[in-house]
Amino acid sequence: MKRLQALCLALVAVSVVGAYMAGIASASSPTLLFLVGEEAPMELKGTSTTNKVSIESVGADITATGYLLELLVAMGGPNSGQAKLLYTGSKLNGNNCKTEGDGEGLILIDNGEWHLVYISRMPLILGVLYTTPTTIIKCGFVMDRIQGSFVVPFGPANKFVTTTESFKVAVKCGSGDKEEHTKYFNSAGEEETAKFESNDGTGFESACMNITEEVALTPTKMIEVMT
């Protein structure tokens, strides 16, 4: 009888562990949780006129002296939405850069999308997956195209952040003109690779976004990222 009880306990333990691991594997994305009485729409916004920015690739790097980043949250989108990224004071080899229809030095990456994802579950690292449409940047006689997606760490998690506080995003290049983090888990728990590219006329090659200091994103309403 004791052997039978021990066997039953062992089977229960295995099933619990298996269920836990399956839960991790199939876990959905992190979710934005609003304070009672609050709801979408809202936005997360960060801006700087002194935080150095660069778009780095095999060719010469496009640099900028500031940025405006907006992540929009619409009704029915607790972990994703539209995104807008504007660079100011942009240059390439001393020439001003700009996107079509914008002023000198302004690069507008509009109609982008963002998603909250897991970069890692153990240890817990949340991320923002930023997807950009093909964007044409003109710098003097050089025409550059950027496209694709990149993933960056985002936090804090499981803590309400007020409208006078901020979330932190670390946008850093790693090696080989790739972001510091390239892997993330989709909503089905499957690992995927983000790929950001640049093409200055010689074909698309790996590129990355780099911002010298952490980006502070302030919410327009009190929210928590729940894992």
C-alpha positions as a Markdown table, in Angstrom:
| # | Residue | x | y | z |
|---|---|---|---|---|
| 1 | Met | 0.0 | 0.0 | 0.0 |
| 2 | Lys | 2.8 | 2.4 | 0.9 |
| 3 | Arg | 4.5 | 1.7 | -2.5 |
| 4 | Leu | 1.2 | 2.4 | -4.2 |
| 5 | Gln | 0.8 | 5.7 | -2.4 |
| 6 | Ala | 4.3 | 6.7 | -3.2 |
| 7 | Leu | 3.8 | 5.9 | -6.9 |
| 8 | Cys | 0.6 | 7.9 | -6.9 |
| 9 | Leu | 2.3 | 10.9 | -5.3 |
| 10 | Ala | 5.1 | 10.6 | -7.8 |
| 11 | Leu | 2.7 | 10.6 | -10.7 |
| 12 | Val | 0.9 | 13.7 | -9.3 |
| 13 | Ala | 4.2 | 15.5 | -9.0 |
| 14 | Val | 5.1 | 14.7 | -12.6 |
| 15 | Ser | 1.8 | 15.9 | -13.8 |
| 16 | Val | 2.0 | 19.1 | -11.9 |
| 17 | Val | 5.5 | 19.8 | -13.2 |
| 18 | Gly | 4.4 | 18.9 | -16.7 |
| 19 | Ala | 1.4 | 21.2 | -16.4 |
| 20 | Tyr | 3.6 | 24.0 | -15.1 |
| 21 | Met | 6.1 | 23.6 | -18.0 |
| 22 | Ala | 3.3 | 23.4 | -20.5 |
| 23 | Gly | 1.8 | 26.6 | -19.0 |
| 24 | Ile | 5.2 | 28.4 | -19.6 |
| 25 | Ala | 5.4 | 27.1 | -23.1 |
| 26 | Ser | 1.9 | 28.2 | -24.1 |
| 27 | Ala | 1.7 | 31.3 | -21.9 |
| 28 | Ser | 0.2 | 34.3 | -23.7 |
| 29 | Ser | 2.0 | 37.7 | -24.0 |
| 30 | Pro | 2.3 | 40.1 | -21.0 |
| 31 | Thr | -0.8 | 42.3 | -20.7 |
| 32 | Leu | -1.4 | 45.9 | -19.7 |
| 33 | Leu | -3.7 | 46.2 | -16.7 |
| 34 | Phe | -5.6 | 49.5 | -16.1 |
| 35 | Leu | -6.5 | 50.9 | -12.7 |
| 36 | Val | -10.2 | 50.4 | -11.8 |
| 37 | Gly | -12.2 | 53.0 | -13.7 |
| 38 | Glu | -9.6 | 53.6 | -16.4 |
| 39 | Glu | -9.5 | 52.2 | -19.9 |
| 40 | Ala | -8.0 | 52.6 | -23.4 |
| 41 | Pro | -7.2 | 54.7 | -25.4 |
| 42 | Met | -3.9 | 55.8 | -23.9 |
| 43 | Glu | -0.3 | 56.2 | -24.9 |
| 44 | Leu | 3.2 | 55.7 | -23.6 |
| 45 | Lys | 5.4 | 58.6 | -24.6 |
| 46 | Gly | 9.1 | 59.3 | -24.3 |
| 47 | Thr | 11.2 | 62.2 | -25.7 |
| 48 | Ser | 14.7 | 63.7 | -25.5 |
| 49 | Thr | 16.7 | 66.4 | -27.3 |
| 50 | Thr | 20.0 | 65.3 | -25.9 |
| 51 | Asn | 20.0 | 61.4 | -25.9 |
| 52 | Lys | 22.1 | 60.4 | -28.8 |
| 53 | Val | 20.5 | 58.0 | -31.4 |
| 54 | Ser | 22.0 | 56.0 | -34.3 |
| 55 | Ile | 20.8 | 53.6 | -37.0 |
| 56 | Glu | 23.8 | 51.3 | -37.4 |
| 57 | Ser | 24.5 | 49.1 | -40.4 |
| 58 | Val | 27.5 | 47.7 | -42.4 |
| 59 | Gly | 27.7 | 51.1 | -44.2 |
| 60 | Ala | 27.9 | 54.5 | -42.5 |
| 61 | Asp | 25.7 | 55.1 | -39.5 |
| 62 | Ile | 22.8 | 57.6 | -39.4 |
| 63 | Thr | 23.0 | 59.6 | -36.2 |
| 64 | Ala | 20.5 | 61.9 | -34.5 |
| 65 | Thr | 20.5 | 64.2 | -31.5 |
| 66 | Gly | 17.0 | 63.4 | -30.2 |
| 67 | Tyr | 13.8 | 61.4 | -30.5 |
| 68 | Leu | 10.1 | 61.2 | -29.8 |
| 69 | Leu | 8.6 | 57.7 | -29.2 |
| 70 | Glu | 4.9 | 57.1 | -28.9 |
| 71 | Leu | 3.3 | 53.7 | -28.2 |
| 72 | Leu | -0.5 | 53.9 | -28.6 |
| 73 | Val | -3.0 | 51.6 | -26.9 |
| 74 | Ala | -6.4 | 51.4 | -28.5 |
| 75 | Met | -9.6 | 49.7 | -27.2 |
| 76 | Gly | -9.2 | 45.9 | -27.4 |
| 77 | Gly | -5.4 | 46.0 | -27.6 |
| 78 | Pro | -4.1 | 45.4 | -24.1 |
| 79 | Asn | -0.6 | 44.3 | -25.3 |
| 80 | Ser | -0.1 | 45.9 | -28.7 |
| 81 | Gly | -0.9 | 48.9 | -30.8 |
| 82 | Gln | 0.4 | 51.5 | -33.2 |
| 83 | Ala | 3.7 | 53.2 | -32.8 |
| 84 | Lys | 5.5 | 56.3 | -34.0 |
| 85 | Leu | 9.2 | 57.1 | -33.8 |
| 86 | Leu | 10.6 | 60.5 | -34.8 |
| 87 | Tyr | 14.3 | 61.3 | -34.9 |
| 88 | Thr | 15.6 | 64.9 | -34.8 |
| 89 | Gly | 18.9 | 66.4 | -35.9 |
| 90 | Ser | 19.6 | 63.4 | -38.2 |
| 91 | Lys | 22.7 | 63.2 | -40.3 |
| 92 | Leu | 24.8 | 60.9 | -42.4 |
| 93 | Asn | 28.4 | 61.8 | -43.2 |
| 94 | Gly | 27.6 | 65.5 | -42.4 |
| 95 | Asn | 24.5 | 65.6 | -44.6 |
| 96 | Asn | 21.1 | 66.2 | -43.2 |
| 97 | Cys | 18.7 | 63.3 | -43.4 |
| 98 | Lys | 14.9 | 63.2 | -43.7 |
| 99 | Thr | 11.9 | 61.2 | -44.6 |
| 100 | Glu | 9.7 | 62.3 | -47.5 |
| 101 | Gly | 7.5 | 65.3 | -46.6 |
| 102 | Asp | 9.4 | 66.1 | -43.5 |
| 103 | Gly | 11.9 | 68.9 | -42.6 |
| 104 | Glu | 15.7 | 68.6 | -42.7 |
| 105 | Gly | 17.0 | 66.4 | -40.0 |
| 106 | Leu | 13.6 | 64.7 | -39.3 |
| 107 | Ile | 13.2 | 61.0 | -39.7 |
| 108 | Leu | 9.6 | 59.8 | -39.1 |
| 109 | Ile | 9.0 | 56.1 | -38.8 |
| 110 | Asp | 5.2 | 56.2 | -38.9 |
| 111 | Asn | 2.5 | 53.4 | -38.9 |
| 112 | Gly | 4.7 | 51.1 | -36.9 |
| 113 | Glu | 3.4 | 48.5 | -34.5 |
| 114 | Trp | 4.4 | 47.4 | -31.1 |
| 115 | His | 3.7 | 44.2 | -29.1 |
| 116 | Leu | 4.6 | 43.3 | -25.5 |
| 117 | Val | 6.5 | 40.0 | -25.5 |
| 118 | Tyr | 8.7 | 37.8 | -23.3 |
| 119 | Ile | 12.4 | 37.9 | -24.2 |
| 120 | Ser | 13.0 | 35.4 | -21.4 |
| 121 | Arg | 10.7 | 33.7 | -18.9 |
| 122 | Met | 13.5 | 32.4 | -16.6 |
| 123 | Pro | 14.9 | 34.9 | -15.6 |
| 124 | Leu | 11.9 | 37.2 | -16.4 |
| 125 | Ile | 12.8 | 39.7 | -19.1 |
| 126 | Leu | 9.9 | 41.6 | -20.7 |
| 127 | Gly | 10.3 | 43.2 | -24.1 |
| 128 | Val | 8.7 | 45.5 | -26.7 |
| 129 | Leu | 8.7 | 44.1 | -30.2 |
| 130 | Tyr | 8.8 | 47.1 | -32.6 |
| 131 | Thr | 7.9 | 46.5 | -36.2 |
| 132 | Thr | 8.6 | 49.2 | -38.8 |
| 133 | Pro | 7.2 | 49.5 | -42.4 |
| 134 | Thr | 9.6 | 50.1 | -45.2 |
| 135 | Thr | 10.8 | 53.7 | -44.6 |
| 136 | Ile | 12.9 | 55.7 | -47.1 |
| 137 | Ile | 15.5 | 58.0 | -45.7 |
| 138 | Lys | 17.2 | 60.6 | -47.9 |
| 139 | Cys | 20.6 | 61.9 | -46.8 |
| 140 | Gly | 22.1 | 64.2 | -49.5 |
| 141 | Phe | 22.5 | 62.0 | -52.5 |
| 142 | Val | 22.2 | 58.8 | -50.5 |
| 143 | Met | 18.8 | 57.0 | -50.2 |
| 144 | Asp | 18.5 | 54.4 | -47.4 |
| 145 | Arg | 15.6 | 52.0 | -46.8 |
| 146 | Ile | 15.0 | 50.5 | -43.4 |
| 147 | Gln | 12.4 | 47.8 | -42.5 |
| 148 | Gly | 11.7 | 44.9 | -40.2 |
| 149 | Ser | 11.5 | 44.5 | -36.4 |
| 150 | Phe | 13.6 | 44.7 | -33.3 |
| 151 | Val | 13.0 | 43.7 | -29.7 |
| 152 | Val | 14.2 | 45.7 | -26.7 |
| 153 | Pro | 13.9 | 45.1 | -22.9 |
| 154 | Phe | 11.0 | 46.8 | -21.1 |
| 155 | Gly | 10.1 | 47.2 | -17.5 |
| 156 | Pro | 9.1 | 47.2 | -14.7 |
| 157 | Ala | 6.6 | 44.3 | -14.5 |
| 158 | Asn | 3.9 | 43.6 | -12.0 |
| 159 | Lys | 3.9 | 47.1 | -10.6 |
| 160 | Phe | 1.5 | 50.0 | -11.2 |
| 161 | Val | 3.2 | 53.0 | -12.9 |
| 162 | Thr | 1.6 | 56.4 | -12.5 |
| 163 | Thr | 1.5 | 59.3 | -14.9 |
| 164 | Thr | 4.4 | 60.9 | -13.0 |
| 165 | Glu | 6.6 | 57.7 | -13.3 |
| 166 | Ser | 7.9 | 55.9 | -16.3 |
| 167 | Phe | 8.7 | 52.5 | -17.9 |
| 168 | Lys | 12.2 | 52.0 | -19.1 |
| 169 | Val | 13.3 | 50.7 | -22.5 |
| 170 | Ala | 16.9 | 49.8 | -23.4 |
| 171 | Val | 17.6 | 50.2 | -27.1 |
| 172 | Lys | 21.1 | 48.9 | -27.6 |
| 173 | Cys | 23.1 | 47.5 | -30.5 |
| 174 | Gly | 24.9 | 44.2 | -29.9 |
| 175 | Ser | 27.5 | 42.7 | -32.2 |
| 176 | Gly | 27.3 | 42.4 | -36.0 |
| 177 | Asp | 24.9 | 45.4 | -36.4 |
| 178 | Lys | 22.2 | 43.5 | -34.5 |
| 179 | Glu | 20.2 | 44.5 | -31.5 |
| 180 | Glu | 21.5 | 43.3 | -28.1 |
| 181 | His | 18.4 | 41.0 | -28.0 |
| 182 | Thr | 17.1 | 39.3 | -31.1 |
| 183 | Lys | 15.0 | 36.4 | -29.7 |
| 184 | Tyr | 11.6 | 36.6 | -28.2 |
| 185 | Phe | 8.5 | 34.4 | -27.5 |
| 186 | Asn | 5.3 | 34.9 | -29.4 |
| 187 | Ser | 1.8 | 34.6 | -27.9 |
| 188 | Ala | 1.9 | 30.8 | -28.6 |
| 189 | Gly | 5.1 | 30.4 | -26.5 |
| 190 | Glu | 7.2 | 29.8 | -29.6 |
| 191 | Glu | 10.6 | 31.4 | -29.9 |
| 192 | Glu | 11.1 | 33.8 | -32.9 |
| 193 | Thr | 13.9 | 36.0 | -34.1 |
| 194 | Ala | 13.4 | 39.7 | -34.8 |
| 195 | Lys | 15.2 | 41.0 | -37.9 |
| 196 | Phe | 15.9 | 44.7 | -38.7 |
| 197 | Glu | 17.5 | 45.6 | -42.0 |
| 198 | Ser | 18.9 | 48.6 | -44.0 |
| 199 | Asn | 19.5 | 49.0 | -47.7 |
| 200 | Asp | 21.6 | 51.9 | -49.0 |
| 201 | Gly | 21.5 | 50.6 | -52.6 |
| 202 | Thr | 23.7 | 47.5 | -52.2 |
| 203 | Gly | 20.9 | 45.2 | -50.9 |
| 204 | Phe | 19.4 | 44.7 | -47.4 |
| 205 | Glu | 21.8 | 43.9 | -44.6 |
| 206 | Ser | 21.5 | 43.6 | -40.8 |
| 207 | Ala | 21.0 | 46.9 | -39.0 |
| 208 | Cys | 20.2 | 48.0 | -35.5 |
| 209 | Met | 18.8 | 50.9 | -33.5 |
| 210 | Asn | 20.9 | 52.4 | -30.7 |
| 211 | Ile | 20.0 | 55.0 | -28.1 |
| 212 | Thr | 22.7 | 56.0 | -25.7 |
| 213 | Glu | 20.6 | 56.1 | -22.5 |
| 214 | Glu | 17.5 | 54.3 | -21.4 |
| 215 | Val | 14.3 | 55.6 | -22.9 |
| 216 | Ala | 11.7 | 56.7 | -20.2 |
| 217 | Leu | 8.1 | 56.0 | -21.4 |
| 218 | Thr | 5.5 | 57.8 | -19.3 |
| 219 | Pro | 1.9 | 56.6 | -19.5 |
| 220 | Thr | -1.0 | 59.0 | -19.8 |
| 221 | Lys | -3.0 | 56.7 | -17.5 |
| 222 | Met | -1.9 | 54.6 | -14.5 |
| 223 | Ile | -1.2 | 51.1 | -15.7 |
| 224 | Glu | 0.6 | 47.8 | -14.8 |
| 225 | Val | 2.3 | 45.3 | -17.1 |
| 226 | Met | 1.0 | 42.0 | -15.7 |
| 227 | Thr | 2.9 | 38.7 | -16.4 |
